[in-house]
Amino acid sequence: MEYYGLELDAVVSLHEYGMKIVRVVVESPSPEESVDSDLLAEVSRAVSPLVDEADPIETEYYLEVSTPGAERELTELRHWVKQVGRSVRIKLRDGSLVMGEVMCADDEGAHILVDGTRTRIEYAQMKKARARVEFGSEE
């Protein structure tokens, strides 16, 4: 992936709609840069023969190369670090919802700016966290 200026985020094997899918998820190392469909197609053409040669799956499958998406789930420290300065939506294990801006993150949790107040939330308190994309301008 380095050749394409991308990072490998995940390789997942799953079944969807009765089809076996091998999903290769890539992303830009910089949160400010996006990955366009032409680059994804180029990566797909490069990865396909490598997967065919390795033949990790005995049955027929569909190869999908994609990005994690704008509102990706934050499951690893590196996801949180890329989200610093950006919006996040966190569902806590107690059922409450927190929305704010990620200020910093470490191995145990993240500091979130919520309504002007810095709040520390441990990962163990989180049920699910997603990046948020806000559209429109603030006036």
C-alpha positions in Angstrom: 0.0 0.0 0.0 3.0 2.3 0.6 3.5 2.5 -3.2 0.0 4.1 -3.5 0.5 6.4 -0.5 -2.1 4.5 1.5 -2.3 2.5 4.7 -3.9 -0.9 5.1 -6.6 -0.6 7.7 -8.1 -4.1 7.6 -8.7 -7.3 5.6 -12.0 -8.9 6.4 -13.7 -12.0 5.0 -17.5 -12.1 5.3 -20.7 -13.2 3.7 -23.2 -10.6 2.4 -26.2 -11.3 0.3 -25.2 -14.9 -0.2 -21.7 -14.0 -1.5 -18.3 -14.5 0.0 -16.5 -11.2 0.1 -12.9 -10.4 0.9 -12.9 -6.7 1.8 -9.6 -4.8 1.8 -9.9 -1.5 3.6 -7.4 1.2 2.9 -7.0 4.8 3.9 -4.8 7.8 3.6 -2.2 8.3 6.3 -3.4 11.9 6.6 -6.9 12.7 7.8 -7.0 15.7 5.5 -6.5 13.6 2.3 -9.2 11.5 0.8 -9.0 8.4 -1.4 -10.8 8.7 -4.7 -12.4 5.9 -6.7 -9.7 5.9 -9.4 -7.1 5.1 -6.8 -9.3 2.4 -5.2 -9.7 0.8 -8.7 -5.9 0.9 -9.2 -5.3 -0.7 -5.8 -7.9 -3.4 -6.6 -6.2 -4.3 -9.9 -2.9 -4.6 -8.0 -4.2 -6.6 -5.1 -6.4 -9.0 -7.1 -3.5 -11.1 -8.6 -1.8 -11.2 -5.3 -4.8 -12.6 -3.5 -5.4 -15.0 -6.4 -1.8 -16.3 -6.1 -2.0 -16.7 -2.3 -5.4 -18.4 -2.7 -6.5 -17.9 0.9 -10.1 -18.9 0.2 -11.1 -22.2 -1.3 -14.5 -21.0 -2.7 -15.3 -18.3 -5.2 -15.3 -14.9 -3.7 -15.7 -11.2 -4.6 -12.8 -8.9 -3.9 -13.8 -5.4 -2.6 -11.3 -2.6 -2.0 -12.7 0.3 -0.1 -12.1 3.0 2.5 -13.5 2.9 6.0 -15.9 5.8 5.1 -16.3 9.3 6.5 -18.2 8.1 9.6 -16.0 5.1 10.4 -16.3 3.3 13.7 -13.4 4.2 16.0 -12.0 0.9 17.3 -8.3 1.4 17.6 -6.0 4.0 19.0 -4.8 5.0 15.5 -8.4 5.7 14.5 -8.7 8.0 17.5 -5.4 9.8 16.8 -6.5 10.5 13.2 -9.8 11.9 14.6 -8.1 14.6 16.8 -9.6 18.0 16.1 -12.6 16.4 14.5 -16.1 15.5 15.6 -17.1 12.2 17.2 -20.3 10.5 18.4 -19.9 8.1 21.4 -22.6 5.8 22.7 -21.7 4.9 26.3 -22.4 1.6 28.0 -24.9 3.3 30.3 -27.0 4.2 27.3 -26.1 7.9 27.2 -24.7 9.7 24.1 -21.8 12.1 23.9 -21.0 14.2 20.9 -18.0 16.5 20.7 -14.5 17.1 19.4 -11.6 14.7 20.0 -8.8 16.7 21.7 -6.4 13.8 22.3 -6.3 10.0 22.8 -4.1 7.5 24.5 -4.1 3.7 25.2 -6.9 4.0 27.8 -9.3 6.6 26.5 -9.8 10.0 24.9 -10.4 13.6 25.9 -13.5 15.0 24.2 -14.5 18.7 24.1 -18.2 18.6 24.9 -20.0 21.9 24.9 -16.8 23.8 25.8 -15.9 21.3 28.6 -13.0 18.9 28.3 -14.2 15.4 29.3 -12.1 12.2 29.7 -13.9 9.1 28.5 -12.3 5.7 28.9 -12.6 3.2 26.1 -14.1 0.7 28.6 -17.0 3.1 29.1 -17.8 3.2 25.4 -20.2 0.9 23.6 -19.6 2.4 20.2 -17.8 5.4 18.8 -18.0 6.9 15.3 -16.4 9.8 13.5 -18.9 12.5 12.6 -19.0 14.6 9.5 -20.7 17.9 9.8 -22.0 19.6 6.7 -22.7 23.3 6.2 -21.0 26.3 7.6 -21.3 27.9 11.0 -22.6 31.4 10.8 
